[in-house]
Amino acid sequence: MNHYALARPADGDQLPGPTQHRLWRRPGQVALWLFAVLPFGLALFTAVRAPKMHVLLDYWHVLAKITDDNGDLLLGQVFTYHLDQPFVLPSLVFWADAAWFGGDNRILTILTVLLVAGIVVCLYSMLPDSLSTTKKSVLLAGFSWLLFSSHAAELWLQGTNGISWIPAVFFCVLAIACAHRGLSWAAVAAAALGCLSFGVALPIWFVLALIAWLRKDSRPRVLIPGAIGILVVVTWFLTKPSEQHSLATSAFDPDGRLSVLAAALGGLWSADVAVVAVIAGGLTIAALVYFVRETSPRVSGWIALATYSLLLASMLALGRTTDQAPGGNVGLISRYVIIGALATSALLALVVINRPQWPLRHLIVATMTVALLTHAIGGAKADRVRHDYGPLNLAAIALRVDAPTVLDALHIQRAAAAAARSLGAYPFNDTFTLGCGGPELGSHLPTPAPLPRSTEPGDTHGEIGTALTGDTLLSGWATIGGTRADCVLVVDQNDIVIGGGLIGLPGSVSKTTTPAPEGMAWQAVAPAGATIGGVVAVKTGSLYRLQPQK
């Protein structure tokens, strides 16, 4: 009889506008923003705690190429190719890091994190005004978790990888965001900066032409970027070096290249199983095709972002396909997960824009599930990156004592040492340390106590697994009181420190006949031609001389 009774909502999420606004205005919005910031904080925390040493060949190769022995910048060399790619801006960043910031890897890892944060902001800026604040916050959280994925750990651990190509990706996404908003000249400027950064920016001109066509802009706005793109690609093709790089295959291999393309787009869903990533990549492509149901200006940027991701995956498949990669598929390499993250971000945005009737609750649950699942899956990849990079930090000591054979084994360009020394870049500055809390190169040690060999049971023992020769990778293991030593030192016959090393490495590096306890192995290095008197393990100031294995 009551004709004024309120109708019951059809779904718990479909509340009247004002009520829904009140529910989400404070606690919901704050929770979503905190959830969005969390992966940025995790990546930044990793970047700040990354090793100070640059351990990758690219950094030292580029530094040797663009500087003379006095550390002066050779500007003409900056405009040469690196790995058959334009490398102007990263080269300048590498030099600035060495000249102004002491050659600190952490400067570049932090910069990489900030650039990825810039990509997230660019994506957020492309969301249409028709979306509610809450939906925008959900999408922001999704973009953040996808782009700051644990899969991309090597970007936060070694800035060389990040600065080698993340600036180009950032400028390309910035160009897409500007073109999406109709800021054509800003888009062109960003695209040009991208092309000065790395080859992954070469197709951005065709993407800008696509946006102009989707926006139904004037014909010149469509044709000019396309013409520039053709000119840029032809110029690159005619001037690039012809050498083969990165162990990439030159075979026709359409199946292998298609597998790499799909794995790059689905890399968020597998740490090391290529077939899972390939299937996920195929599903991502299918979903993108399905949800592109309109070509209006409000989705032009997202269609362009999906297209750019597909072009990146194609370039990776054409230029870097090799079976000498984790899982046999280069698309699973940590740094390339950005490709899949961009494609998945575009898919997420297209779903929300083209399906406004979907309940908010479903959107939140789906976004958080994808975010947390992909982050958890990437944990295994992050652990593998740490495992692989850990032993490479011996390069700092090898550079400082000048051990050319060891530097070659670690793939460090020794030719850059003179420039790094002139610039005061790490490890050629006062911040260098052997990590023993006292003894450094040249220190005289008291006579160390002998450490029993591992053949006897007990919780304090260890051994040396290699011959004591200068300029070689010395290795072994030690455990003191059931825990690992603080550090290892190499001394001459007078107990003067002439070298040092790393401890806490995987047991497989020990080279001893007796299996090393996991995490107790060490590697060390001494100068070429040195007469080595022994290897000393240090624990809370106490010294223990290790004995060679029998």
C-alpha positions as CSV (number, residue, x, y, z in Angstrom):
1,M,0.0,0.0,0.0
2,N,3.0,2.3,0.6
3,H,3.6,3.7,-2.9
4,Y,6.6,5.6,-1.6
5,A,8.7,2.6,-0.4
6,L,12.3,2.7,-1.6
7,A,13.2,0.2,-4.2
8,R,16.0,-2.3,-3.2
9,P,19.2,-1.9,-5.2
10,A,19.7,-4.6,-7.8
11,D,23.3,-5.0,-6.7
12,G,25.1,-4.1,-3.5
13,D,27.5,-1.9,-5.5
14,Q,24.9,-0.1,-7.4
15,L,24.0,2.4,-4.6
16,P,22.6,5.8,-5.3
17,G,25.3,8.3,-6.2
18,P,25.5,10.4,-3.0
19,T,25.5,7.3,-0.8
20,Q,28.3,5.7,-2.8
21,H,30.3,8.9,-2.7
22,R,30.0,9.0,1.1
23,L,31.1,5.4,1.5
24,W,34.2,5.9,-0.6
25,R,35.0,9.6,0.1
26,R,37.4,9.0,3.0
27,P,38.4,5.5,4.1
28,G,38.0,3.9,0.7
29,Q,39.9,6.6,-1.2
30,V,42.7,6.6,1.4
31,A,43.0,2.8,1.2
32,L,43.1,2.8,-2.6
33,W,45.8,5.5,-2.7
34,L,47.9,3.7,0.0
35,F,47.5,0.5,-2.0
36,A,48.7,2.3,-5.2
37,V,51.7,3.8,-3.4
38,L,52.8,0.5,-1.8
39,P,54.6,-1.1,-4.9
40,F,56.4,2.3,-5.6
41,G,57.6,2.2,-2.0
42,L,58.8,-1.4,-2.3
43,A,60.7,-0.6,-5.6
44,L,62.2,2.6,-4.1
45,F,63.3,0.7,-1.0
46,T,65.0,-1.9,-3.2
47,A,66.7,0.8,-5.3
48,V,68.0,2.7,-2.2
49,R,69.5,-0.5,-0.8
50,A,71.0,-1.7,-4.1
51,P,74.8,-2.2,-4.3
52,K,76.9,0.9,-4.9
53,M,78.9,-0.9,-7.6
54,H,77.9,-0.9,-11.3
55,V,78.5,-4.6,-12.2
56,L,77.2,-4.7,-15.8
57,L,79.3,-4.6,-18.9
58,D,77.1,-1.9,-20.6
59,Y,77.9,0.8,-18.1
60,W,81.7,0.2,-18.3
61,H,81.7,-0.2,-22.0
62,V,79.8,3.0,-22.6
63,L,82.0,4.9,-20.0
64,A,85.1,3.7,-21.7
65,K,83.8,4.8,-25.1
66,I,82.6,8.3,-24.2
67,T,85.5,9.4,-22.0
68,D,89.2,9.8,-22.3
69,D,91.6,8.6,-19.6
70,N,91.2,12.0,-17.9
71,G,87.5,11.5,-17.6
72,D,86.6,14.2,-20.1
73,L,83.5,13.7,-22.1
74,L,84.0,12.8,-25.8
75,L,80.8,14.4,-27.2
76,G,81.2,12.9,-30.6
77,Q,81.2,9.3,-29.1
78,V,77.9,10.1,-27.3
79,F,76.1,10.1,-30.7
80,T,77.4,6.7,-31.8
81,Y,75.4,3.5,-31.5
82,H,75.4,1.1,-28.5
83,L,74.2,-2.5,-29.3
84,D,73.0,-1.1,-32.7
85,Q,70.8,1.4,-30.8
86,P,70.8,5.2,-30.4
87,F,72.1,5.8,-26.9
88,V,72.6,9.6,-26.5
89,L,70.7,10.4,-23.3
90,P,71.7,7.2,-21.4
91,S,75.3,7.8,-22.3
92,L,75.1,11.3,-20.8
93,V,73.4,9.9,-17.7
94,F,76.2,7.4,-17.2
95,W,78.8,10.1,-17.5
96,A,77.0,12.4,-15.1
97,D,76.7,9.6,-12.6
98,A,80.4,9.0,-12.8
99,A,81.4,12.7,-12.8
100,W,78.9,14.2,-10.4
101,F,77.7,11.3,-8.1
102,G,80.8,9.2,-7.6
103,G,79.7,6.4,-10.0
104,D,77.0,5.3,-7.6
105,N,74.7,2.6,-9.0
106,R,72.0,3.7,-6.6
107,I,71.6,7.0,-8.2
108,L,70.5,5.3,-11.4
109,T,68.3,2.8,-9.7
110,I,66.4,5.6,-7.9
111,L,66.2,7.5,-11.2
112,T,64.7,4.4,-12.9
113,V,62.1,4.1,-10.1
114,L,61.1,7.8,-10.6
115,L,60.9,7.4,-14.4
116,V,58.5,4.4,-13.9
117,A,56.5,6.5,-11.5
118,G,56.3,9.1,-14.3
119,I,54.9,6.4,-16.6
120,V,52.2,5.6,-14.0
121,V,51.3,9.3,-13.8
122,C,51.1,9.6,-17.6
123,L,48.7,6.6,-17.7
124,Y,46.6,8.2,-15.0
125,S,46.4,11.4,-17.0
126,M,44.8,9.6,-19.9
127,L,41.8,8.4,-18.0
128,P,38.6,10.1,-19.2
129,D,36.8,12.7,-16.9
130,S,33.7,10.6,-17.2
131,L,35.1,8.0,-14.8
132,S,34.4,8.5,-11.1
133,T,37.2,9.4,-8.7
134,T,37.0,5.9,-7.2
135,K,37.4,4.1,-10.5
136,K,40.3,6.3,-11.3
137,S,41.9,5.4,-8.0
138,V,41.4,1.7,-8.7
139,L,43.0,2.0,-12.1
140,L,45.9,4.0,-10.6
141,A,46.5,1.2,-8.2
142,G,46.4,-1.3,-11.0
143,F,48.9,0.6,-13.1
144,S,51.2,1.0,-10.2
145,W,51.3,-2.7,-9.2
146,L,51.7,-3.8,-12.8
147,L,54.6,-1.4,-13.6
148,F,56.3,-1.7,-10.2
149,S,56.1,-5.5,-10.4
150,S,58.6,-7.7,-8.6
151,H,59.2,-9.2,-12.0
152,A,61.2,-6.1,-12.8
153,A,63.6,-6.5,-9.9
154,E,66.8,-6.0,-12.0
155,L,65.6,-2.5,-12.9
156,W,65.7,-1.6,-9.2
157,L,69.0,-3.5,-8.5
158,Q,71.2,-2.4,-11.4
159,G,70.5,1.0,-12.8
160,T,72.4,0.2,-16.0
161,N,69.5,-1.9,-17.2
162,G,67.0,0.7,-16.1
163,I,68.6,3.7,-17.7
164,S,69.5,1.8,-20.9
165,W,65.8,1.7,-22.0
166,I,63.3,3.0,-19.3
167,P,63.9,6.7,-20.4
168,A,62.9,5.8,-23.9
169,V,59.8,4.0,-22.7
170,F,59.0,6.9,-20.4
171,F,59.3,9.5,-23.2
172,C,57.1,7.3,-25.5
173,V,54.4,7.0,-22.9
174,L,54.6,10.7,-22.3
175,A,54.3,11.3,-26.1
176,I,51.2,9.0,-26.2
177,A,49.6,10.9,-23.2
178,C,50.3,14.3,-24.8
179,A,48.9,13.2,-28.2
180,H,45.9,11.7,-26.4
181,R,45.1,15.1,-25.0
182,G,45.7,16.8,-28.3
183,L,49.1,18.3,-27.4
184,S,50.8,17.5,-30.7
185,W,53.9,19.5,-30.3
186,A,54.6,18.3,-26.9
187,A,54.1,14.7,-28.2
188,V,56.6,15.3,-31.0
189,A,59.2,16.7,-28.5
190,A,58.8,13.7,-26.2
191,A,59.0,11.3,-29.1
192,A,62.3,13.0,-30.3
193,L,63.8,12.6,-26.8
194,G,62.7,9.0,-26.8
195,C,64.5,8.4,-30.1
196,L,67.7,9.9,-28.5
197,S,67.4,7.4,-25.7
198,F,67.1,3.9,-27.3
199,G,65.7,2.0,-30.2
200,V,62.5,1.0,-28.5
201,A,61.3,4.6,-29.3
202,L,61.7,4.2,-33.1
203,P,58.0,3.1,-33.7
204,I,56.5,5.9,-31.5
205,W,56.0,8.1,-34.6
206,F,53.6,5.6,-36.2
207,V,51.8,5.3,-32.8
208,L,51.3,9.1,-32.8
209,A,49.9,9.0,-36.3
210,L,47.5,6.3,-35.1
211,I,46.3,8.6,-32.3
212,A,45.8,11.5,-34.7
213,W,43.7,9.2,-37.0
214,L,41.6,7.9,-34.1
215,R,41.0,11.4,-32.9
216,K,40.0,12.4,-36.4
217,D,42.6,15.1,-36.5
218,S,43.5,17.0,-39.7
219,R,45.3,15.0,-42.4
220,P,48.7,16.8,-41.7
221,R,48.6,15.7,-38.1
222,V,48.3,12.1,-39.3
223,L,50.8,12.2,-42.1
224,I,53.6,14.2,-40.5
225,P,54.3,11.8,-37.6
226,G,54.1,8.9,-40.1
227,A,56.6,10.6,-42.5
228,I,59.0,11.3,-39.6
229,G,58.7,7.7,-38.5
230,I,59.6,6.4,-42.0
231,L,62.6,8.8,-42.1
232,V,63.8,7.8,-38.6
233,V,63.6,4.1,-39.3
234,V,65.3,4.3,-42.7
235,T,68.1,6.5,-41.3
236,W,68.6,4.0,-38.4
237,F,68.6,1.0,-40.7
238,L,71.2,2.6,-43.1
239,T,73.5,3.8,-40.3
240,K,73.4,1.1,-37.7
241,P,76.3,-1.3,-37.2
242,S,75.9,-4.7,-38.9
243,E,77.2,-6.8,-36.0
244,Q,75.1,-9.3,-34.1
245,H,74.5,-8.6,-30.4
246,S,73.2,-10.3,-27.3
247,L,73.6,-13.9,-28.6
248,A,70.5,-13.2,-30.8
249,T,69.8,-15.8,-33.5
250,S,69.9,-14.7,-37.1
251,A,67.8,-17.7,-38.2
252,F,64.3,-17.2,-39.8
253,D,62.7,-19.0,-36.8
254,P,59.1,-17.7,-37.0
255,D,57.9,-20.0,-34.3
256,G,60.6,-18.9,-31.8
257,R,60.0,-15.3,-32.5
258,L,56.3,-15.6,-32.1
259,S,56.9,-17.3,-28.8
260,V,59.1,-14.4,-27.6
261,L,56.5,-11.9,-28.7
262,A,53.7,-13.6,-26.8
263,A,55.9,-14.3,-23.7
264,A,56.9,-10.6,-23.5
265,L,53.2,-9.6,-23.4
266,G,52.4,-12.3,-20.8
267,G,55.6,-12.2,-18.8
268,L,53.7,-11.0,-15.7
269,W,52.2,-14.4,-15.3
270,S,55.3,-16.6,-15.2
271,A,58.7,-16.5,-13.5
272,D,60.5,-19.1,-15.6
273,V,57.9,-21.3,-17.5
274,A,57.8,-19.9,-21.0
275,V,54.6,-21.8,-22.1
276,V,52.6,-20.1,-19.3
277,A,53.8,-16.6,-20.4
278,V,53.1,-17.4,-24.1
279,I,49.5,-18.5,-23.3
280,A,49.0,-15.4,-21.1
281,G,50.4,-13.2,-23.9
282,G,48.0,-14.8,-26.4
283,L,45.1,-14.2,-24.1
284,T,46.2,-10.6,-23.5
285,I,46.2,-9.9,-27.3
286,A,42.8,-11.6,-27.7
287,A,41.3,-9.6,-24.8
288,L,42.7,-6.3,-26.2
289,V,41.1,-7.0,-29.6
290,Y,37.8,-7.9,-27.9
291,F,37.6,-4.8,-25.7
292,V,38.5,-2.3,-28.5
293,R,34.8,-1.8,-29.3
294,E,35.1,1.8,-30.2
295,T,37.7,4.2,-31.7
296,S,36.6,7.4,-30.1
297,P,39.1,10.0,-28.9
298,R,38.5,9.0,-25.3
299,V,40.2,5.6,-25.9
300,S,42.7,6.7,-28.6
301,G,45.6,6.8,-26.1
302,W,44.8,3.3,-24.7
303,I,44.6,1.8,-28.2
304,A,47.9,3.5,-29.0
305,L,49.5,2.1,-25.8
306,A,48.4,-1.4,-26.6
307,T,49.8,-1.0,-30.1
308,Y,53.1,0.4,-28.8
309,S,53.3,-2.6,-26.4
310,L,52.7,-5.0,-29.3
311,L,55.4,-3.2,-31.4
312,L,57.9,-3.4,-28.5
313,A,57.2,-7.2,-28.2
314,S,57.7,-7.5,-31.9
315,M,61.0,-5.6,-31.8
316,L,62.2,-7.8,-29.0
317,A,61.2,-10.9,-31.0
318,L,63.0,-9.7,-34.1
319,G,66.2,-8.4,-32.4
320,R,66.8,-10.4,-29.2
321,T,65.4,-13.9,-29.8
322,T,67.8,-16.5,-28.3
323,D,67.5,-19.8,-26.5
324,Q,70.2,-18.8,-24.0
325,A,67.8,-17.2,-21.6
326,P,65.9,-18.3,-18.5
327,G,63.2,-20.7,-19.6
328,G,64.7,-20.6,-23.1
329,N,62.7,-17.5,-23.9
330,V,64.1,-14.0,-23.8
331,G,60.6,-12.6,-23.1
332,L,61.0,-13.8,-19.5
333,I,64.0,-11.6,-18.8
334,S,63.2,-9.4,-15.8
335,R,63.6,-6.0,-17.5
336,Y,61.3,-6.9,-20.4
337,V,58.2,-7.3,-18.1
338,I,57.6,-3.6,-18.7
339,I,56.2,-4.6,-22.1
340,G,53.6,-6.9,-20.6
341,A,52.8,-4.3,-17.8
342,L,52.0,-1.6,-20.4
343,A,49.8,-4.0,-22.4
344,T,47.9,-5.2,-19.3
345,S,47.5,-1.6,-18.2
346,A,45.9,-0.7,-21.5
347,L,43.6,-3.7,-21.2
348,L,42.6,-2.8,-17.7
349,A,41.8,0.8,-18.8
350,L,39.8,-0.3,-21.9
351,V,37.8,-2.8,-19.8
352,V,36.8,-0.1,-17.3
353,I,36.1,2.6,-19.9
354,N,34.1,0.3,-22.2
355,R,32.2,-1.5,-19.5
356,P,30.9,1.3,-17.2
357,Q,28.0,-1.0,-16.0
358,W,30.4,-3.4,-14.3
359,P,30.0,-3.2,-10.5
360,L,32.7,-1.3,-8.6
361,R,33.1,-4.2,-6.2
362,H,34.0,-6.6,-9.1
363,L,36.5,-4.1,-10.5
364,I,38.3,-3.7,-7.1
365,V,38.5,-7.4,-6.5
366,A,39.7,-8.2,-10.0
367,T,42.3,-5.4,-9.9
368,M,43.7,-6.4,-6.5
369,T,43.8,-10.0,-7.5
370,V,45.8,-9.4,-10.6
371,A,48.1,-7.0,-8.8
372,L,48.9,-9.4,-5.9
373,L,49.1,-12.5,-8.0
374,T,51.5,-11.1,-10.5
375,H,53.6,-9.6,-7.8
376,A,53.8,-12.9,-6.0
377,I,54.7,-14.8,-9.1
378,G,57.5,-12.4,-9.8
379,G,59.1,-13.1,-6.4
380,A,60.9,-16.1,-7.9
381,K,62.3,-14.0,-10.7
382,A,63.5,-11.3,-8.2
383,D,65.3,-14.0,-6.2
384,R,67.0,-15.3,-9.3
385,V,68.2,-11.8,-10.2
386,R,69.7,-11.3,-6.7
387,H,71.3,-14.7,-7.0
388,D,72.8,-13.9,-10.3
389,Y,74.0,-10.4,-9.5
390,G,75.4,-11.1,-6.1
391,P,78.8,-12.6,-7.1
392,L,79.3,-9.8,-9.7
393,N,79.9,-7.3,-6.9
394,L,83.5,-8.7,-6.6
395,A,84.2,-6.4,-9.6
396,A,84.7,-3.4,-7.2
397,I,87.6,-5.1,-5.5
398,A,89.0,-6.5,-8.9
399,L,89.0,-2.9,-10.3
400,R,90.6,-1.5,-7.2
401,V,93.5,-4.1,-7.1
402,D,93.6,-4.2,-10.9
403,A,93.0,-7.9,-11.7
404,P,92.5,-7.9,-15.5
405,T,91.8,-11.7,-15.8
406,V,89.1,-11.5,-13.2
407,L,87.6,-8.4,-14.7
408,D,87.4,-10.2,-18.0
409,A,85.6,-13.1,-16.3
410,L,83.2,-10.6,-14.8
411,H,82.7,-8.8,-18.1
412,I,83.9,-5.5,-16.8
413,Q,85.6,-3.1,-19.3
414,R,89.0,-2.5,-17.8
415,A,89.6,0.3,-20.3
416,A,87.2,2.5,-18.3
417,A,89.3,2.2,-15.1
418,A,91.5,5.2,-15.9
419,A,88.5,7.5,-16.6
420,A,86.7,6.3,-13.5
421,R,89.8,6.9,-11.4
422,S,90.2,10.4,-12.8
423,L,86.5,11.2,-12.1
424,G,86.7,9.7,-8.6
425,A,84.0,7.2,-9.4
426,Y,83.4,4.2,-7.3
427,P,85.4,2.1,-6.5
428,F,88.1,4.7,-6.9
429,N,87.0,7.0,-4.1
430,D,87.0,7.2,-0.3
431,T,83.6,5.4,0.0
432,F,85.3,2.1,-1.2
433,T,85.6,-0.5,1.6
434,L,86.3,-4.2,1.9
435,G,83.4,-4.4,4.3
436,C,85.3,-5.7,7.3
437,G,84.7,-2.8,9.7
438,G,88.3,-1.9,10.0
439,P,91.0,-3.7,7.9
440,E,91.4,-2.2,4.4
441,L,93.8,-2.7,1.5
442,G,97.4,-2.2,2.9
443,S,96.4,-2.9,6.6
444,H,98.7,-5.1,8.7
445,L,96.8,-7.9,10.5
446,P,97.7,-9.6,13.7
447,T,98.4,-13.3,13.3
448,P,95.1,-15.0,12.6
449,A,94.0,-18.2,14.3
450,P,93.8,-21.3,12.1
451,L,90.3,-22.3,11.1
452,P,89.7,-26.1,11.1
453,R,89.0,-27.8,7.8
454,S,85.5,-28.9,7.1
455,T,86.4,-32.6,7.5
456,E,85.9,-32.4,11.2
457,P,82.4,-31.9,12.6
458,G,81.7,-28.7,14.4
459,D,80.2,-25.2,13.9
460,T,83.5,-23.4,13.2
461,H,85.3,-24.6,10.1
462,G,85.9,-23.9,6.4
463,E,88.4,-24.3,3.5
464,I,89.8,-22.9,0.4
465,G,88.8,-24.5,-2.9
466,T,91.2,-23.0,-5.4
467,A,94.9,-22.4,-5.8
468,L,96.2,-19.2,-4.1
469,T,97.2,-17.3,-7.3
470,G,96.9,-13.6,-8.0
471,D,94.3,-12.3,-10.6
472,T,92.1,-15.4,-10.3
473,L,88.8,-16.1,-8.7
474,L,89.7,-17.5,-5.3
475,S,86.8,-19.3,-3.7
476,G,85.9,-21.5,-0.7
477,W,83.6,-21.3,2.3
478,A,83.6,-20.6,6.0
479,T,81.2,-20.8,8.9
480,I,82.1,-19.4,12.4
481,G,79.9,-20.3,15.3
482,G,77.4,-21.7,12.9
483,T,77.0,-18.4,11.1
484,R,78.8,-16.9,8.1
485,A,81.9,-14.6,8.6
486,D,81.6,-10.9,8.2
487,C,84.1,-10.8,5.3
488,V,87.2,-12.4,3.8
489,L,90.6,-10.8,3.2
490,V,93.5,-11.9,1.1
491,V,96.9,-11.3,2.8
492,D,100.6,-11.7,1.7
493,Q,103.2,-13.6,3.6
494,N,103.6,-10.7,6.1
495,D,99.8,-10.6,6.8
496,I,99.3,-7.3,4.9
497,V,95.9,-7.1,3.2
498,I,96.4,-7.2,-0.6
499,G,92.9,-8.2,-1.6
500,G,89.4,-9.2,-0.4
501,G,86.1,-10.6,-1.5
502,L,82.5,-11.4,-0.9
503,I,80.9,-13.9,1.5
504,G,77.3,-15.2,1.7
505,L,77.3,-16.5,-1.8
506,P,75.6,-19.7,-3.1
507,G,77.4,-22.9,-2.1
508,S,78.0,-23.8,-5.8
509,V,80.7,-21.1,-6.1
510,S,83.0,-22.6,-3.4
511,K,84.8,-25.1,-5.7
512,T,85.5,-27.3,-2.7
513,T,85.3,-31.1,-2.7
514,T,83.2,-30.9,0.5
515,P,79.8,-29.3,-0.2
516,A,79.6,-25.8,1.2
517,P,76.7,-24.9,3.4
518,E,74.3,-22.7,1.5
519,G,75.1,-19.0,2.0
520,M,78.5,-19.6,3.5
521,A,80.6,-19.6,0.3
522,W,83.0,-16.8,-0.6
523,Q,84.9,-15.4,-3.6
524,A,88.0,-13.2,-3.4
525,V,90.6,-11.6,-5.6
526,A,94.2,-10.4,-5.3
527,P,96.4,-8.4,-7.7
528,A,98.1,-10.0,-10.7
529,G,101.5,-11.4,-9.8
530,A,100.8,-11.2,-6.1
531,T,102.4,-13.7,-3.7
532,I,99.5,-14.7,-1.5
533,G,100.1,-15.8,2.0
534,G,96.6,-16.9,2.8
535,V,92.9,-16.0,3.1
536,V,91.5,-14.7,6.4
537,A,87.9,-14.8,7.5
538,V,86.8,-12.0,9.9
539,K,84.0,-12.4,12.4
540,T,83.3,-9.5,14.9
541,G,86.9,-8.5,14.8
542,S,88.3,-12.0,15.3
543,L,90.6,-13.4,12.5
544,Y,90.7,-16.9,11.2
545,R,93.1,-18.2,8.6
546,L,91.5,-20.6,6.2
547,Q,93.3,-23.7,5.0
548,P,93.4,-25.2,1.5
549,Q,91.4,-28.3,0.9
550,K,93.3,-31.6,0.9
